């Protein structure tokens, strides 16, 4: 049976917490949170930039390949290659005070590495922790927040040798990706909603449709119908949209990939037409095939999909991510999509922002629980 995201997080958190009780770097002490963090500078760098502190030889080999093929892999559904995270390899001896203030840092330590850099990294681990790592091969990760800067996430990855580290990394690839993705999403959410929120629009949506979604400043209602909502942010650089469509749920067949695509075509050809030229509408771009997979959304089954969209005259296009799921109480099938147009620009951050907004969606029962809690 497929384990829920909650169970997966619990498992990896168990490993992290257990090791945090036993592992301490000589530079950082035993506490996972710095009690003096208010005196520290703000962490610097982009939300998705990750410094990987590792010897150049290890970076050029299978361990480095793991990072390039996971955190550094291309995001599906984008017209040009953009990685999930921008990776920067840092020589251990060049970690100065400026680099130590980065938002995301990964230290990679391999105990049997007797190179100058390997010995340097190993000397940052207490002898007790080294023995624990040797005796418990499942322990490979330790995290610390706010060590050198506020809002910082430091991750230590380690193994007795390359093979043991790679074994743990490959076994936990999805969990590690989720861990870093969630960190990035949390930061994106904090930054986005710190600029303000249109709570009056959120309330209007809840009253009218029996679901809610948090609307950040800059977004407005572009269109609303009986069972359709379009939120939009438009400026000269980027056009970001979220649509929500719902109808009666009749069969699980709707979650088949071809049926999801047909549903999307029905929605966009009906509701996303040019006002001045109604013969123009948004459709699917098959330059890259849609990528769909089962997931969970608020602990319920959902199908997510990534793909490319275009106007049917090919005058404009971009990327989208969608979620389809059921509200059991109202027997509604929801289709929620975020799509972006930014000609000549990277779309990674815009798409992440839309994903964060989509994650705030709450159905009727969740709304009721929120009010009563």
Helices and strands as residue ranges (DSSP letters): H 5-20, G 37-39, E 49-53, H 56-60, H 62-69, E 86-90, G 92-94, G 99-101, E 104-110, H 116-122, H 127-135, E 141-145, E 153-159, H 162-171, H 173-193, H 199-209, E 220-225, E 228-234, E 239-248, G 252-255, H 257-271, E 282-285, E 291-297, E 300-311, E 317-327, E 332-341, H 348-358, H 364-372
